[in-house]
Amino acid sequence: MTENIQWSRGAVLILAADKNGRMVIVREKDRENPKWKFPGGGIEEGEYPLDAAIRELRQETGLSLTGQDLRFVFKVPKINHNLYVYLGRVSSWSNLLAIGEDNGETRVVHYHKIFEMDDFLRVHQGHLNRLLRDYPKLLNRLFHKKKAKTLP
């Protein structure tokens, strides 16, 4: 029976990292037993997933990435919506907020440490694991871009 299930516009998740493998994570302080996780949230009516990813990352962390800094990686079908997972390239942490607009904390940690954190959302660890396992060429292209050669 599906008549009680409403279809949502979807959600986005942003795995944003610098070239050294450090990633931004967030924690909603106002929740009971808060967990660390990757930034993300719902797609608003009329909004494209990429635009939602840019907005959510800025609201939760203060980081202002553009569409050129974000790459759609994979979609996770859920019962009543789709989750769109993006990989973001962070060139500077200078705009990172200690507390985001939604009153959540931010932290920058190396991705290896995320797997050691007992208070990190397990499903988000799974998305990171999938990214590392299934998309090594994308990671290499995004974070180890060679500078274009200039002609003499």
SEBA-641114 format. One record per residue (C-alpha): x, y, z; residue in one letter; residue number from 1. Coordinates in nm, 3 decimals. Layout:
SEBA-641114
+---------+---------+---------+--------+-----+
!      xx !      yy !      zz ! residu ! num !
+---------+---------+---------+--------+-----+
!       X !       Y !       Z !      A ! NUM !
...
+---------+---------+---------+--------+-----+
END
This chain:
SEBA-641114
+---------+---------+---------+--------+-----+
!      xx !      yy !      zz ! residu ! num !
+---------+---------+---------+--------+-----+
!   0.000 !   0.000 !   0.000 !      M !   1 !
!   0.151 !   0.328 !  -0.105 !      T !   2 !
!  -0.133 !   0.572 !  -0.055 !      E !   3 !
!   0.013 !   0.687 !   0.279 !      N !   4 !
!   0.357 !   0.755 !   0.135 !      I !   5 !
!   0.422 !   1.103 !   0.002 !      Q !   6 !
!   0.685 !   1.153 !  -0.265 !      W !   7 !
!   0.937 !   1.415 !  -0.159 !      S !   8 !
!   1.142 !   1.636 !  -0.391 !      R !   9 !
!   1.452 !   1.459 !  -0.271 !      G !  10 !
!   1.762 !   1.537 !  -0.072 !      A !  11 !
!   2.130 !   1.606 !  -0.129 !      V !  12 !
!   2.443 !   1.500 !   0.053 !      L !  13 !
!   2.775 !   1.676 !   0.002 !      I !  14 !
!   3.109 !   1.507 !   0.067 !      L !  15 !
!   3.336 !   1.813 !   0.048 !      A !  16 !
!   3.711 !   1.769 !   0.082 !      A !  17 !
!   4.040 !   1.938 !   0.012 !      D !  18 !
!   4.327 !   1.790 !  -0.188 !      K !  19 !
!   4.477 !   1.646 !   0.133 !      N !  20 !
!   4.169 !   1.435 !   0.208 !      G !  21 !
!   4.031 !   1.656 !   0.484 !      R !  22 !
!   3.651 !   1.669 !   0.483 !      M !  23 !
!   3.396 !   1.898 !   0.642 !      V !  24 !
!   3.144 !   1.734 !   0.875 !      I !  25 !
!   2.855 !   1.879 !   1.073 !      V !  26 !
!   2.662 !   1.795 !   1.390 !      R !  27 !
!   2.318 !   1.919 !   1.489 !      E !  28 !
!   2.373 !   2.026 !   1.850 !      K !  29 !
!   2.005 !   2.064 !   1.931 !      D !  30 !
!   1.924 !   1.694 !   1.886 !      R !  31 !
!   1.932 !   1.435 !   2.159 !      E !  32 !
!   2.242 !   1.217 !   2.105 !      N !  33 !
!   2.369 !   1.421 !   1.806 !      P !  34 !
!   2.580 !   1.246 !   1.542 !      K !  35 !
!   2.842 !   1.387 !   1.310 !      W !  36 !
!   2.753 !   1.360 !   0.942 !      K !  37 !
!   2.813 !   1.514 !   0.602 !      F !  38 !
!   2.629 !   1.837 !   0.514 !      P !  39 !
!   2.307 !   1.806 !   0.322 !      G !  40 !
!   1.932 !   1.845 !   0.328 !      G !  41 !
!   1.611 !   1.867 !   0.133 !      G !  42 !
!   1.564 !   1.995 !  -0.218 !      I !  43 !
!   1.320 !   2.286 !  -0.222 !      E !  44 !
!   1.032 !   2.313 !  -0.466 !      E !  45 !
!   1.157 !   2.418 !  -0.809 !      G !  46 !
!   1.521 !   2.368 !  -0.709 !      E !  47 !
!   1.768 !   2.148 !  -0.895 !      Y !  48 !
!   1.975 !   1.903 !  -0.688 !      P !  49 !
!   2.301 !   2.087 !  -0.769 !      L !  50 !
!   2.153 !   2.417 !  -0.652 !      D !  51 !
!   2.030 !   2.247 !  -0.334 !      A !  52 !
!   2.381 !   2.109 !  -0.272 !      A !  53 !
!   2.535 !   2.456 !  -0.311 !      I !  54 !
!   2.272 !   2.608 !  -0.078 !      R !  55 !
!   2.287 !   2.339 !   0.191 !      E !  56 !
!   2.667 !   2.343 !   0.205 !      L !  57 !
!   2.670 !   2.723 !   0.238 !      R !  58 !
!   2.398 !   2.723 !   0.508 !      Q !  59 !
!   2.549 !   2.446 !   0.716 !      E !  60 !
!   2.919 !   2.531 !   0.682 !      T !  61 !
!   2.966 !   2.876 !   0.528 !      G !  62 !
!   3.158 !   2.722 !   0.236 !      L !  63 !
!   3.061 !   2.869 !  -0.101 !      S !  64 !
!   3.134 !   2.613 !  -0.371 !      L !  65 !
!   3.019 !   2.654 !  -0.729 !      T !  66 !
!   2.887 !   2.404 !  -0.978 !      G !  67 !
!   3.243 !   2.368 !  -1.107 !      Q !  68 !
!   3.357 !   2.258 !  -0.760 !      D !  69 !
!   3.082 !   1.997 !  -0.718 !      L !  70 !
!   3.038 !   1.671 !  -0.907 !      R !  71 !
!   2.731 !   1.451 !  -0.893 !      F !  72 !
!   2.855 !   1.105 !  -0.798 !      V !  73 !
!   2.558 !   0.875 !  -0.742 !      F !  74 !
!   2.189 !   0.858 !  -0.656 !      K !  75 !
!   2.050 !   0.654 !  -0.368 !      V !  76 !
!   1.683 !   0.560 !  -0.415 !      P !  77 !
!   1.488 !   0.581 !  -0.090 !      K !  78 !
!   1.131 !   0.475 !  -0.013 !      I !  79 !
!   0.981 !   0.817 !  -0.079 !      N !  80 !
!   1.260 !   1.019 !  -0.240 !      H !  81 !
!   1.603 !   1.008 !  -0.401 !      N !  82 !
!   1.925 !   1.112 !  -0.233 !      L !  83 !
!   2.172 !   1.284 !  -0.467 !      Y !  84 !
!   2.532 !   1.251 !  -0.350 !      V !  85 !
!   2.787 !   1.514 !  -0.455 !      Y !  86 !
!   3.162 !   1.534 !  -0.417 !      L !  87 !
!   3.295 !   1.884 !  -0.356 !      G !  88 !
!   3.645 !   2.022 !  -0.400 !      R !  89 !
!   3.740 !   2.271 !  -0.127 !      V !  90 !
!   4.036 !   2.494 !  -0.212 !      S !  91 !
!   4.018 !   2.703 !   0.107 !      S !  92 !
!   3.866 !   2.662 !   0.452 !      W !  93 !
!   3.874 !   3.038 !   0.520 !      S !  94 !
!   3.492 !   3.076 !   0.500 !      N !  95 !
!   3.420 !   2.777 !   0.723 !      L !  96 !
!   3.186 !   2.869 !   1.007 !      L !  97 !
!   3.227 !   2.716 !   1.353 !      A !  98 !
!   2.847 !   2.723 !   1.382 !      I !  99 !
!   2.629 !   2.706 !   1.069 !      G ! 100 !
!   2.307 !   2.896 !   1.002 !      E ! 101 !
!   2.109 !   2.602 !   1.145 !      D ! 102 !
!   2.307 !   2.619 !   1.473 !      N ! 103 !
!   2.507 !   2.307 !   1.385 !      G ! 104 !
!   2.875 !   2.262 !   1.462 !      E ! 105 !
!   3.133 !   2.210 !   1.189 !      T ! 106 !
!   3.463 !   2.028 !   1.195 !      R ! 107 !
!   3.730 !   1.939 !   0.940 !      V ! 108 !
!   3.876 !   1.589 !   0.969 !      V ! 109 !
!   4.078 !   1.358 !   0.749 !      H ! 110 !
!   3.852 !   1.105 !   0.581 !      Y ! 111 !
!   4.036 !   0.812 !   0.746 !      H ! 112 !
!   3.932 !   0.944 !   1.088 !      K ! 113 !
!   3.563 !   0.934 !   0.992 !      I ! 114 !
!   3.572 !   0.554 !   0.992 !      F ! 115 !
!   3.710 !   0.561 !   1.348 !      E ! 116 !
!   3.440 !   0.794 !   1.486 !      M ! 117 !
!   3.180 !   0.619 !   1.702 !      D ! 118 !
!   2.958 !   0.925 !   1.689 !      D ! 119 !
!   2.947 !   0.952 !   1.306 !      F ! 120 !
!   2.627 !   0.856 !   1.123 !      L ! 121 !
!   2.685 !   0.503 !   0.993 !      R ! 122 !
!   2.487 !   0.545 !   0.671 !      V ! 123 !
!   2.705 !   0.844 !   0.579 !      H ! 124 !
!   3.017 !   0.634 !   0.646 !      Q ! 125 !
!   2.869 !   0.390 !   0.395 !      G ! 126 !
!   2.833 !   0.663 !   0.132 !      H ! 127 !
!   3.197 !   0.765 !   0.187 !      L ! 128 !
!   3.307 !   0.402 !   0.159 !      N ! 129 !
!   3.114 !   0.366 !  -0.169 !      R ! 130 !
!   3.278 !   0.681 !  -0.305 !      L ! 131 !
!   3.628 !   0.558 !  -0.217 !      L ! 132 !
!   3.560 !   0.208 !  -0.351 !      R ! 133 !
!   3.370 !   0.283 !  -0.673 !      D ! 134 !
!   3.501 !   0.620 !  -0.791 !      Y ! 135 !
!   3.882 !   0.634 !  -0.754 !      P ! 136 !
!   3.930 !   0.793 !  -1.099 !      K ! 137 !
!   3.685 !   1.072 !  -1.016 !      L ! 138 !
!   3.864 !   1.139 !  -0.689 !      L ! 139 !
!   4.197 !   1.151 !  -0.868 !      N ! 140 !
!   4.070 !   1.391 !  -1.137 !      R ! 141 !
!   3.899 !   1.621 !  -0.891 !      L ! 142 !
!   4.177 !   1.649 !  -0.635 !      F ! 143 !
!   4.494 !   1.597 !  -0.833 !      H ! 144 !
!   4.427 !   1.812 !  -1.135 !      K ! 145 !
!   4.742 !   1.888 !  -1.323 !      K ! 146 !
!   4.794 !   2.248 !  -1.421 !      K ! 147 !
!   4.736 !   2.313 !  -1.788 !      A ! 148 !
!   5.052 !   2.357 !  -1.985 !      K ! 149 !
!   5.101 !   2.702 !  -2.125 !      T ! 150 !
!   5.241 !   2.761 !  -2.467 !      L ! 151 !
!   5.566 !   2.957 !  -2.490 !      P ! 152 !
+---------+---------+---------+--------+-----+
END
